[in-house]
């Protein structure tokens, strides 16, 4: 299978260099690497110019094409016609040596797959447990593995607001458990959501779908939007053997207030992509969870070292929530 890699970057020259070094060491090498740089300086361009890496195409885009979804759509316009699979990578990831090999083997094992996601290996600590293990309230259990649950999920359990579908699926009231709650079992799992920075899709998918231009700039949840739309037409999978590390470089991210506002408004947008007509109970649960999560962020003002960021994000969530009364996001025609 011929595959292309698209990397969208913004003001992250050193993390991008680390990623490219890990691509160079892959057991299966991409046919082309397409770098779409939205930076407002030339640091990344100069780093790329100093590399001697085959099959790299570099594009420094202007303000018209800047922003994650715009850069991804721009990158897709540069993909070779002969490509079978398009892989997307965040610029602050580092790949295990067989990452691409494992992704491609998944497409061979599951010929019906429209997309396959990789597995972030440095964010969760899982423990194998006996069959019929009964987890405590502070633990999350899935497929023979357990991990400590985050405090917000423990609270959701107490309030009866925990997700009622497997990780990687979106409940009718949204607020599901993300891919990070799938264990490092070495198995391949069916999902309906892929994380954008560790995702791949068959090139044929892009004859019918594009990334939504609703998501501007940082593009929070654009990956959920895209994969949920694609999943309505065919299966998606996560291969937990296709591993990489994600280092969450904070350069290039929006301020905490804007981030908090996006969490709520973009979250509402994605919820209605999957469930355009939720019933009153689902609406109530969605709003209750927004309130609970906002209050948690306000409380973090007193419990974390990043007090200012927690306060700003909480206010962003609050303003984003109230803004839905007067101005709901409008869905774009992105299929």
HUVENLIN-V229364 format. One line per field, one symbol per residue. ss: DSSP state (H for helix, E for strand, C for the rest). psi: psi as a letter, one per 40 degrees, with the letter a starting at -180 (. if undefined). burial: # if it has 24 or more other ideal C-beta (glycine too) atoms within 12 Angstrom, else .. Layout:
ss = ???
psi = ???
burial = ???
This chain:
ss = CCEEEEEEECCCHHHHHHHHHHHHCCCCCCCEEEEEECCCCCHHHHHHHHCCCCCEEEEECCHHHCCHHHHHHHHHCCCCCCCCEEEEEECCEEECCCHHHHHHHHHHHCCCCCEEEEEECCCCCCEECCCCCCCCCCEEEECCEEEECCHHHHHHHHCCCCCCCCCCCCCCCCCCCCHHHCCCCCCEEEECCCCHHHEEEEHHHHHCCCCCCCCCCCCCCHHHHHHHHHHCCCCEEEEEEEEEEECCCCCCCCCHHHHHHHHHHHHHHHHHHHCCCCCHHHHHHHHHHHHHHHHHHHHHHHHCCCHHHHHHHHHHHHHHHHHCCCCCCCCCCCC
psi = hhiihhhhihfgddddddddddddeidhiidihhhhheieaedddddddeighifhhhhhiaddeiidddddddddeeiidehdhhhhhiefihiidfdddddddddddgeehdihiahheeeihihhiiifhhiideihhhfeiiihiiddddddddefeiifiiieihideafahadeehigeeihhhiehihdefiiihdddeddiihhedhibdfhedddddddddeeeiiiihheegiiihefheieiiiddddddddddddddddeddgdgiiddddddddddddddddddddedeeidgddddddddddddddddddddgiihhige.
burial = #############.######.###.#.############...###.##....#..######...############.###..##############..#########.....#########.##.#.............####.###.#..##..#....###.####################...################.##..#######################..##############.#..#.#.####################......#..###.######.###.#........#############..#....#....#.
